[in-house]
Amino acid sequence: MSELLWRSLNQKMEAPEDSGESHLRPLSVRDNSGTLAKKKGWGAFWTATLLENMGTILVGLIYPDLAVASLNGGIDPCAGVGAQSLKCQEALSKASAAFSMFGLIGAICSFLCIPIVGTAADHFGRRPLLIFSFLCSKVPTITLLCVAYANISIYFFFAALMITAMVPSTMLFWFWINDMTTQDERVRMFGRLQAFSNLEGIVIPFSAAFMHGKHAVLLLASVRLSAVLTVICFVPESRPPPQLRNSLWGDGRLAFLNRWQGVSKLCSDRSLRTFLPLAFIASGTGAGINSLSFLYCKARFGFQMQNFAPFISVTTLSNAIVNLMLINPLHRVLGLRGLFAFSLVAGTFNLVAFSLAPTPIWLMLACITSGLSNVGNPAIQALMSNLSESVQGMTPGVALGALQAVQSLVLILMPPLFQGIFSFAMSRHPTLLFLPFAVGSMFNLICFLALSCIPKNFFPRSDSE
């Protein structure tokens, strides 16, 4: 087994005896059995996660209609029978191209800012950075309000999304869970995080179906405000006070540089050099497909937000059921390697079914099984969190931030890439709309073939073995 993976499973045995210090953070929030002993803060954390993801889903439902209308003089040319019109195709192509351009700029900004955010979370705490991240996510909400009620350009919204990309709340959620759990709890807890994050997708799309247009933007603003108030008032600091520092400076050097030193340490491990790119590409493919699913349905079936909402609800319900009921049994039977392979195969079949669905009814059937393609995500999150504690001389936040900086770059670059492919297909002919799904299937198959070439001993069978 590779050195880093072995250390990630045997941290306590590797603490130097002469120093009396462990490379693990203090386990002040747990009892000796390794189970979560301190429940304070979990309810507020899950509530904040739920509300913030509600806002994210609402943004994804609201902005396509507003973008297409904004780029066409305030009129949506894709509504109803206009889905196949030339004006609709031009407006969708413009919206997709704009999202791709600003997404690329946001990816670069994210890559540069995430190390600073991760270092700040180590020094100042998770709670202040969570509050700051939640406040940043309100900027796109404000711009959408202005687009809907003041008729400003949709380009202001695309630019505002870059601010959110610089301070991603997802990374800080990982930090918080990493502080509050042990290694053998993380697959289960990250599965719960993904399931809990999906709960809002069951209710919010139906709410948006009844509150669409300008009223949906008001709903978005209310949800975002509730999220930031929950974090400010109720979510506690997860990092023990002795580990918090007062500045970004440590040992005479900027901690930003230490973070990238951690990337070089992680890249020196052979198994991780092979596996992590596969995990990042597979996750990025899912993010890219999700970013254009509404535009695809709008172009092919003439969907409005209220038509697309039930499909979002069914998809997120499928994800929640899989992550709550199937992730643990699958992990015990298949192990980490099997979970990744299973998710890649299921994702490929789901993409093919989604692109070939002749009617919305067949599309709904593909959505029902879509949760099976996401079983690999909690395993990726758990593995990265465990590895963050295996790099000697670095805090978990610094090491995890190094991994997440690379992953975030991939996750932010992939949506613009798939949006660009979609824009190319729309500019050529509507019959080429399947092209992004074909590219996604190809990525999944390549990752599956590469995964099958990695020796089995690179992957622990389970966290307890």
VENBEL-V529840 format. One record per residue. D_CENTER is the distance of its C-alpha to the mean C-alpha in Angstrom with 1 decimal. Layout:
d_center->(D_CENTER:D_CENTER)
This chain:
d_center->(28.8:27.2:28.0:24.5:23.6:27.0:26.6:23.2:25.1:28.3:27.5:30.3:32.9:32.1:32.7:35.9:38.8:40.9:38.5:37.6:34.0:30.8:27.8:25.8:25.2:27.8:27.2:28.7:26.4:27.3:30.6:32.2:31.0:27.4:26.3:24.8:27.9:26.8:25.1:25.4:22.3:20.1:21.0:20.2:16.9:15.9:17.5:15.6:12.2:13.7:15.1:12.3:10.1:13.5:13.8:10.6:12.0:15.4:14.7:13.5:16.7:19.0:18.6:19.8:23.1:23.7:22.9:25.2:27.9:27.7:28.2:31.2:33.3:31.6:32.1:29.6:31.3:29.0:30.0:31.9:34.2:33.1:30.1:32.2:33.9:34.0:32.9:29.8:28.9:29.6:27.5:24.5:25.0:25.2:22.1:20.1:21.8:21.2:17.4:17.6:19.9:18.1:14.7:16.6:18.1:14.9:13.6:16.9:16.9:13.5:14.9:18.0:16.8:14.1:17.1:19.1:16.6:16.2:20.0:20.6:18.6:21.0:24.0:23.7:21.5:18.1:19.5:20.7:17.5:15.6:18.3:18.2:14.5:15.2:18.3:16.7:14.5:18.0:19.2:17.6:18.9:22.3:22.4:21.7:24.5:26.7:25.9:26.9:29.9:31.1:30.4:28.9:27.2:23.7:23.3:23.1:19.9:18.4:19.7:18.3:14.7:15.3:16.1:12.7:11.2:13.8:12.8:9.1:9.2:6.2:8.6:11.4:10.5:10.5:13.8:15.3:14.9:16.1:19.1:20.0:20.0:21.9:20.8:22.0:20.1:16.6:15.9:17.2:15.5:11.9:13.0:14.2:11.1:9.3:12.6:13.2:10.1:11.5:15.0:14.9:14.2:17.6:19.6:18.2:18.8:22.3:22.9:21.9:24.3:27.1:25.9:25.1:26.0:26.9:26.8:23.1:22.5:24.5:22.5:19.3:21.3:22.5:19.1:17.7:21.0:20.9:17.6:19.0:22.3:20.9:19.3:22.6:24.9:23.6:20.8:22.7:22.3:21.0:22.5:26.2:28.5:30.3:27.3:26.6:28.4:29.7:28.7:26.5:29.6:30.5:33.4:34.4:31.3:28.2:25.3:23.1:25.3:25.0:21.3:21.9:24.7:22.3:20.5:23.9:24.6:21.6:22.5:26.0:25.1:25.9:23.7:20.5:21.5:21.6:18.7:15.8:16.0:16.0:12.9:11.1:12.8:12.1:8.3:8.9:11.5:9.5:7.4:10.9:12.7:10.8:11.5:15.2:15.9:17.6:19.5:20.6:21.9:23.5:25.3:26.4:27.2:27.6:25.0:24.7:22.0:24.2:24.6:21.0:20.0:21.4:19.4:16.1:17.7:18.9:15.6:13.8:17.1:17.0:13.6:15.0:18.3:17.1:15.0:17.9:20.8:20.2:17.8:20.7:23.4:21.6:20.8:24.5:25.8:23.7:22.4:19.3:20.7:21.5:18.1:16.6:19.6:19.5:15.9:16.9:20.1:18.8:16.2:19.2:21.4:19.0:18.7:22.4:23.1:21.0:22.8:26.2:26.2:29.4:29.1:26.5:27.8:26.8:23.4:23.1:24.2:21.4:18.9:20.6:19.7:16.2:14.8:16.6:14.4:11.4:13.7:12.8:9.2:11.0:13.6:11.6:10.3:14.0:15.6:13.9:15.0:18.4:18.9:18.3:21.5:23.5:24.0:27.4:28.1:24.5:22.8:19.7:17.8:19.2:18.5:14.9:14.4:16.1:13.8:10.7:12.6:13.1:9.7:8.4:11.5:10.9:7.5:9.4:12.6:11.9:11.7:14.9:16.4:16.0:17.1:20.0:21.0:21.0:23.1:25.4:25.9:26.7:29.1:31.0:31.3:29.5:30.2:27.7:24.7:23.9:23.3:19.5:19.3:22.0:20.2:17.0:19.5:21.2:18.2:17.6:21.3:21.6:19.0:20.9:24.2:23.1:21.8:25.2:26.9:25.5:28.0:27.2:28.2:25.1:23.2:24.4:25.3:23.9:23.2:26.8:28.7)
